[in-house]
Amino acid sequence: MRTPTPTLLTRTLFASLTALTLLAVGCKHQATPGPDGLPPQTSMPAPSPVTPEIRPRHIYFYEANPAKDIAAAVTQARQQKKRIILDFGGDWCGDCQVLDLYFHQSPNAELLDQHFLLVHVDIGRYDHNTETAIKYNVPIDKGVPALAVLDSNGKLLFSQVNKEFENMRNMTPQSVTEFLNQWKS
């Protein structure tokens, strides 16, 4: 006898709820540093036998060159008449993982595709690409994820200086939808 396959909506909702439950560690800079002086690594508990394994996605690339990535996004944004979202964070950050999950859910995925180009900026352990964060007025020391919105010419329109998304695990996908609708061109 074959077990019925859950619908995409059921799987997405289950994955969202599971991810929110598993990602209980925040991404605030104020975390107590370890013996090496760095914030502690976010670790996810092992999945239970009845829950599917949720693995953090590799979103932020340490080797990436944000200046080049942003310049390429500006060129593309001019051609496509889109805005640019700079997403500052790290793969170790549970809230950054939740934001990425919400970015890929409907209607957010469609809003991103139609109105924005997304550039991820790796912050390391709050010590990498800091000059890019400063240039776009993003205080990563207050916590991540932190976003900035640029127009199609690369002009800064908005930066999250009040930690709006640094607590994503306690927010809903609707908060991302509202943000995208507010800043779409």
JOTA-V573871 format. One record per helix or strand of 3 or more residues. SS is the DSSP state (H for helix, E for strand). FROM is the first residue (numbers start at 0). LEN is the number of residues. If there is no record, write none. Layout:
[[SS FROM LEN] [SS FROM LEN]]
//
This chain:
[[H 7 15] [H 65 15] [E 82 7] [H 93 10] [H 107 8] [E 115 7] [H 129 6] [H 139 3] [E 145 5] [E 155 4] [H 167 3] [H 172 11]]
//
